[in-house]
Structures are given as structure tokens and as C-alpha cells.
Amino acid sequence: MKPVAFDYDAAASLADAREALGARGPLAKIVAGGQSLGPMLNLRLARPQALVDVSRLPYLRRVSDEGETLLYGSGVTHAEIEDGIFPDPTPGWLPAIARRIAYRAVRNRGTIGGSLAHADPAADWVVTLTALGAELVVVAAAGTATLPMTDFIQGPFATALEPGDVLTGVRLRKRGPSARWGYWKFTQKIGEFAKASAAVLIDPERAEMRVVVGAIERPPIVLPEPEALIADPDRILSALEQATVSNPPATLALHAAAVRRAIAAATSPNGKESAS
Ligand SMILES: Cc1cc2nc3c(=O)[nH]c(=O)nc-3n(C[C@H](O)[C@H](O)[C@H](O)COP(=O)(O)OP(=O)(O)OC[C@H]3O[C@@H](n4cnc5c(N)ncnc54)[C@H](O)[C@@H]3O)c2cc1C
């Protein structure tokens, strides 16, 4: 199938992009890497009258050091993170996550901001950036807002973005040498979205600990009492049962296994991210 006809506007600046979006109203859509929107256009699941292309905006393609945090422009690609082109606020976790997104061709074009704005529950950045406590910068008609991931992702393929809003940045805290991390996703083959995923952060220096479950038909689940779960992984299944409504036992067991493996990776002597 082919997309319905649309106008195309390659924005030269953020102001241009916002003006074009404002002029077109809700019938315009932003396109960044096009890796999620492209297939939706081809299948006519999205039928915008106009696309506003933000992929060339230098403002969205840089990373700024803010001291305690780094601000990633939303247009930074998965491949740029994989290649370590920009400073990494973590001890190597971001390139390891990026490396396992789809194939290199997708990673060359797909952007961190596009992935978050698309809000596929199985997307790697959606679950991992929730665990890392990322904040998102959104430029809207009313001004610039900063939202935690837990407010930004509102459901499967649903975010706090309103028509005309631009996600401009992802703010991440720098993690010191005592911080530990585990990420596990189940996929049947490379390039496939996860069937279950979990990410674990243990950062004693920042007094932050999170156990997050992804690839479930709702926003990522931040499980309560992470310390108790990490100390006693036998509690995971009942914690998941309480946090999710009516999931088949086999699905819950798969998610529980992902959580168990992410915890094992985070608490292993190396504290390394683990592969599926
Ligand atoms: C074959 C294939 C396999 C894949 N496998 C995986 C995988 O294993 N894991 C994974 O995480 N992802 C996977 N993806 C998705 C990939 O990561 C995409 O890059 C990502 O989901 C979308 O990023 P994009 O820049 O291409 O966004 P686009 O496709 O351009 O846009 C996606 C959506 O976000 C909106 N948007 C984009 N940028 C902004 C912005 N700055 N502000 C506001 N709204 C914006 C668009 O309007 C659109 O609604 C896969 C994709 C393909 C094609």
C-alpha cells in the first residue's frame, strides 16, 4: 500500500517547525527518523495532511553537559549513541541499549525522541529511560515543560504530547562508579520487538533504585518496594500480579523471568547489562 498524499516541510529551525505545525494544526505530524511513522503511513494507519521534518535541526542533534545531567537532543540517533559519538552519562549502558535496537539501518535513522514520542510499550528506550529516571523537555504553545517519563508515557502509543508540541530533549543524570544496571529483553530473533523486558537501576550515590517492567500493554510499570524485590526475587511474580490486571499466567511468568534476569545482571559483580 502507499501513503495518502501529504505535503512535506523540511524545517530549518525549531521556530520554523513550530510555525509549520501551528499553521497545519492537528492534521500535521512531525517526522524524525521515519522508522515508525514510515510503516504507519504506508499502511495508512496514519493519514496526516502534512509532515514536518525535524531530522536536520542542529538544535535537536546535540548533547549538552549541564553539570549533574546531560541533555540529549531528541534527534540524536540510536546509531550515534551506539557509536559513542556523544558523552555518555552512564558507564556504557546507553550504547549497549542502542546496539540491540533492530538493525543498523533502522538505528542509523531512528531517533531517541522519535522512539519515545511513538511510545511503543516494547521499545527499548521506553523501558530503560523510565528506569534511569529520565526527564523529557517538551516545547509547547504554552511554553517549555519538563516531564518525568512516568508522566510523559500515558499508555501504549499514547503520550502527553499535544498536536504541535515538539519533544526537544531527554535529560539524564550522570551515574557514578557505584551505580549498577541490568536490562533484559526477550526476543525470538534479532530486530524483533521484545515480548517481555525489564530494567533495573541501583544507584546508592543518588539514593535511586527502580525495577521497571516493559513490553506490556500499558505504560512501563515501576514496581513498588524495589529494594525488597531485589533482595528477594521470589516476590516478583506476586508484585507483577498486583501491578497488572488480568494478564495470562504465561505472560506474567515471562515478565517475571525478565525482571529476575535484570536483577541478576544488576547485582552481578560486574553490574553489567545483560543480553536476551
Ligand atoms: C524493522 C524495525 C525494527 C525495529 N525494532 C525496534 C526494536 O527492537 N526496539 C525499539 O526500541 N525500536 C525498534 N524499532 C523502532 C525504531 O527504534 C524507531 O526509530 C523509533 O521507534 C522511532 O524513531 P523515529 O526517529 O524513526 O521516529 P518517527 O518514525 O519519525 O516518528 C515516530 C512518531 O514520533 C513522533 N515524533 C518524532 N519525533 C518527534 C519529536 N521530536 N517531537 C514530537 N513528536 C515526534 C512522530 O510524529 C511519530 O508519531 C524498529 C523499527 C523498525 C522499522
The ligand as an SDF file (V2000), in Angstrom:
LIG
                    3D

 53 58  0  0  0  0  0  0  0  0999 V2000
   12.1850   -3.1790   11.3800 C   0  0  0  0  0  0  0  0  0  0  0  0
   12.1450   -2.3270   12.6220 C   0  0  0  0  0  0  0  0  0  0  0  0
   12.5220   -2.9030   13.8100 C   0  0  0  0  0  0  0  0  0  0  0  0
   12.5030   -2.1410   14.9940 C   0  0  0  0  0  0  0  0  0  0  0  0
   12.9000   -2.7300   16.1400 N   0  0  0  0  0  0  0  0  0  0  0  0
   12.9480   -1.9940   17.2860 C   0  0  0  0  0  0  0  0  0  0  0  0
   13.4180   -2.5500   18.4990 C   0  0  0  0  0  0  0  0  0  0  0  0
   13.8260   -3.7090   18.5760 O   0  0  0  0  0  0  0  0  0  0  0  0
   13.4160   -1.7670   19.5940 N   0  0  0  0  0  0  0  0  0  0  0  0
   12.9810   -0.4670   19.5630 C   0  0  0  0  0  0  0  0  0  0  0  0
   13.0070    0.1920   20.5980 O   0  0  0  0  0  0  0  0  0  0  0  0
   12.5640    0.1010   18.4230 N   0  0  0  0  0  0  0  0  0  0  0  0
   12.5290   -0.6130   17.2740 C   0  0  0  0  0  0  0  0  0  0  0  0
   12.0880   -0.0280   16.1150 N   0  0  0  0  0  0  0  0  0  0  0  0
   11.6070    1.3680   16.1390 C   0  0  0  0  0  0  0  0  0  0  0  0
   12.7760    2.3430   15.9450 C   0  0  0  0  0  0  0  0  0  0  0  0
   13.5150    2.4030   17.1410 O   0  0  0  0  0  0  0  0  0  0  0  0
   12.3230    3.7970   15.5850 C   0  0  0  0  0  0  0  0  0  0  0  0
   13.4570    4.5070   15.3220 O   0  0  0  0  0  0  0  0  0  0  0  0
   11.6310    4.5890   16.6340 C   0  0  0  0  0  0  0  0  0  0  0  0
   10.5550    3.8910   17.1990 O   0  0  0  0  0  0  0  0  0  0  0  0
   11.0180    5.8770   16.0380 C   0  0  0  0  0  0  0  0  0  0  0  0
   12.0040    6.8280   15.8680 O   0  0  0  0  0  0  0  0  0  0  0  0
   11.9990    7.7620   14.5860 P   0  0  0  0  0  0  0  0  0  0  0  0
   13.0020    8.8380   14.8280 O   0  0  0  0  0  0  0  0  0  0  0  0
   12.1570    6.9470   13.3690 O   0  0  0  0  0  0  0  0  0  0  0  0
   10.5440    8.4210   14.6730 O   0  0  0  0  0  0  0  0  0  0  0  0
    9.4650    8.6680   13.5230 P   0  0  0  0  0  0  0  0  0  0  0  0
    9.0960    7.3710   12.8920 O   0  0  0  0  0  0  0  0  0  0  0  0
    9.8930    9.7570   12.6070 O   0  0  0  0  0  0  0  0  0  0  0  0
    8.2510    9.2050   14.4030 O   0  0  0  0  0  0  0  0  0  0  0  0
    7.5780    8.3570   15.3010 C   0  0  0  0  0  0  0  0  0  0  0  0
    6.4690    9.1520   16.0000 C   0  0  0  0  0  0  0  0  0  0  0  0
    7.0340   10.1190   16.8760 O   0  0  0  0  0  0  0  0  0  0  0  0
    6.6460   11.4510   16.5010 C   0  0  0  0  0  0  0  0  0  0  0  0
    7.8490   12.2740   16.7060 N   0  0  0  0  0  0  0  0  0  0  0  0
    9.1020   12.0160   16.2240 C   0  0  0  0  0  0  0  0  0  0  0  0
    9.9650   12.9430   16.6870 N   0  0  0  0  0  0  0  0  0  0  0  0
    9.2430   13.7950   17.4650 C   0  0  0  0  0  0  0  0  0  0  0  0
    9.5810   14.9490   18.2330 C   0  0  0  0  0  0  0  0  0  0  0  0
   10.8430   15.4310   18.2970 N   0  0  0  0  0  0  0  0  0  0  0  0
    8.5940   15.5760   18.9250 N   0  0  0  0  0  0  0  0  0  0  0  0
    7.3160   15.1150   18.8870 C   0  0  0  0  0  0  0  0  0  0  0  0
    6.9370   14.0210   18.1780 N   0  0  0  0  0  0  0  0  0  0  0  0
    7.8880   13.3720   17.4730 C   0  0  0  0  0  0  0  0  0  0  0  0
    6.1680   11.3470   15.0530 C   0  0  0  0  0  0  0  0  0  0  0  0
    5.1910   12.3360   14.7490 O   0  0  0  0  0  0  0  0  0  0  0  0
    5.5740    9.9440   15.0440 C   0  0  0  0  0  0  0  0  0  0  0  0
    4.2700    9.9760   15.5970 O   0  0  0  0  0  0  0  0  0  0  0  0
   12.0880   -0.7670   14.9360 C   0  0  0  0  0  0  0  0  0  0  0  0
   11.7120   -0.1920   13.7170 C   0  0  0  0  0  0  0  0  0  0  0  0
   11.7350   -0.9570   12.5700 C   0  0  0  0  0  0  0  0  0  0  0  0
   11.3500   -0.2990   11.2650 C   0  0  0  0  0  0  0  0  0  0  0  0
  1  2  1  0
  2  3  1  0
  2 52  2  0
  3  4  2  0
  4  5  1  0
  4 50  1  0
  5  6  2  0
  6  7  1  0
  6 13  1  0
  7  8  2  0
  7  9  1  0
  9 10  1  0
 10 11  2  0
 10 12  1  0
 12 13  2  0
 13 14  1  0
 14 15  1  0
 14 50  1  0
 15 16  1  0
 16 17  1  0
 16 18  1  0
 18 19  1  0
 18 20  1  0
 20 21  1  0
 20 22  1  0
 22 23  1  0
 23 24  1  0
 24 25  2  0
 24 26  1  0
 24 27  1  0
 27 28  1  0
 28 29  2  0
 28 30  1  0
 28 31  1  0
 31 32  1  0
 32 33  1  0
 33 34  1  0
 33 48  1  0
 34 35  1  0
 35 36  1  0
 35 46  1  0
 36 37  1  0
 36 45  1  0
 37 38  2  0
 38 39  1  0
 39 40  1  0
 39 45  2  0
 40 41  1  0
 40 42  2  0
 42 43  1  0
 43 44  2  0
 44 45  1  0
 46 47  1  0
 46 48  1  0
 48 49  1  0
 50 51  2  0
 51 52  1  0
 52 53  1  0
M  END
$$$$
